[in-house]
Each structure stands twice: as structure tokens, then as C-alpha cells.
Amino acid sequence: MSNATPSFWLGGADNSADNIDFELSVNETIEEGQIVAIFSGGANGLLRKANVNVNRVIGISKYDVQLGKIANIVQKGQANVLMETIPLQSDNGKPIYLSEANPGKGSLSPATSSETLRIFIGYLIGADGVTDKPLVMLDIDVLVQNG
């Protein structure tokens, strides 16, 4: 009997688990970097752009995806997140939230309207003042429902 540790125990064949990602079909066109949520009842898929009214955010789309096609979703690790405004390099280290005004996009400001959810996406680590899809260290969580 071998004493070798199975590769899955170590995080995969290359012994790393930098990201957790998976695939699901989409019920609407999704852009690379959009924050997505799972839902039921979609005629063409299980994913759509996330919004602050429902707590079902599951990750970030790695690529542009057409209606009914399969999306590759990053759930943990780092991902480029589509932002509602281009963040400056000085914004690195700041928290990113799901935008209240723009479903599926990240924001430097949390949702504040009554009955919305304040959904934390992660920390900005790749802002340069040019790209609208900077790198974010993901840590998706619902912080609170606004009263």
C-alpha cells in the first residue's frame, strides 16, 4: 500500500487551490467580471446578474456569456470584477460591494436603501485608474439587510 497523499487532498494535481470555480448556464447575457446570482425558474439557465434585493450571489463570471450558454464562475480567490465606475490606484485595499444602482457590477459604496442587502464582494487589489475590471480578492458575504 502506497503512503502517497492523493492529489485531491493537496488541492489538485499542482498542489494549489488559488481559486474555486465551476460552470452553470445563464438566463441572460453576462459580461466578463459581472457578479452573478443563482435563481430558479429561468427558462435558459440558473444564473443572472446579481442585485441587492436577493441573497443568492455565488461568484464572478470569468468570461462574456450569451443567453443559455455555460458560464465559468469564480467563487473564491481572485477575479476581475466589472465596476460601476473606474477605481483609482489609491482605492486599492478598499472593500467592494454589489452595486445598488447597477445589477451585476461592483461598487466602492454599499447599498443603503431600505430593504436592500449590503453584499460584500471582497477587497480591491488591482485598481489602476484605467480598467473597469480590476482584480478583487473575493470574500463574498451578506453583511446586513438595510432597515
N, C-alpha and C positions, 0 to 999 in steps of 0.2 A: 504494500500500500504506500502510495506516494505521500510525502509530507508537504508537497507544494500547495500554496494557497491559491484557491480558484481565482481567476482574473476578475470575476464579478465582485468578489469580496473586497478587492482593492480598488474598485471604482472603474473597471473596464480594462481592456487589453493593454492600454498605455498607462495604466495605474493613475489616472487622473479623472476627476469629476468636476471640471470647471463650470459646466452648465448642465442643467436638466432641460431637455427639450423633447417635444413629441409632436404628433400630427393629428389634426382634425379638419373636417370640411367646414367651409364658411357659408353663411347665409347672405352675405353681401360682399361687395368688393372691399378688400382690406389692403391698405398700403404698408410697405415695409416700415417697421417701427411703431405701428399702431398698437395700442393697448387693447386687448381683446377679452371678451367675457363669453362664458358658455350660457346657453339657454335652450329651452325645449320648445318644440312647435315650429321650428324653421323648416320650410319646405326643401331647402337646398343645403342645409348644414346645421352644425351646432354652435358655430362661433359668429359673433358680431362685434362691432366696435363697443367698447365698454362705456358706460355712463355712470354718473354719480347717484342714480336713483335705484340701482340694483347691485347687491353684493355678490357678484359672480365673476370677478376679474380673475383670469387664470394665467396671463402672461403677455408677451410681446411677439408680434409677428416678425419673423426673420426676413420675409420677402413680400413683394406685392402678390396678391392672390385674387383671382377672379371668382365671381359667384359660383358656388357649387364645387369648387376645387379644394384641394388639400393644402392646409397651411402648416408650416413648421413653426412651432411656438416655443419660445424660451421662457422658462418659468423661474429658474434660479441662475445665479451667476451674473454675467454682464450682457447687456444688449443695447443696441442703438434704439432710442425712443424718440418717436416723432413728437416734437414740441409745438405748442400753440404759438410761441414766439421764440426767436433765436436767442439762446442764453449766452452771456458773456463768459470769457475765461474766468473772470472774478467770481462767477456763480458756482464754480466747481466746489464740491463739498456740501452744497445746499440740498435739502430734501426736494424730491419731485413727487407731485400728486397727480391724480387723474383730474383733467380739466373739467370744470363745471360747465363751461360755455361750449367746448369743442369735444364731443364724444370721441374716444379713442386716442386723444392726444394728452401729452404730459404738460404740466404747468408748475411754475415755481410757487403758485398760490393754491392753497387748499380750497375745496368747496366750502361755502359759508351759508348758503341759502337754507331756509327751514326745510326739514325732512330730507335733505340730501346726505350722502355718505362722504366722509372725509377719507379718501382712499390713498394710502401711501404707496408709492411705486418703488422708490429707492433713493440712492444718492447720486447726484450728478458728478461724473468724474472725467468727462471728455468734452466739455464745452470749450469752444474756441472763438465764439463771436461770429462764426461764418455758417456753420452747419445747423440745420433744423433737426438733425437726428444725432445728437451727441450720445456718447456712451454713458450708461447708467448702471450702477451696481444695484441689482434688483433685490428687493426685500418686501414683496407685495403684502399689504396688510390693510384691513379696515380699521381705522383709528377710532372713529366715533360717528354716530348719526347726529347731525345738527338738529337742534331743537326748534 
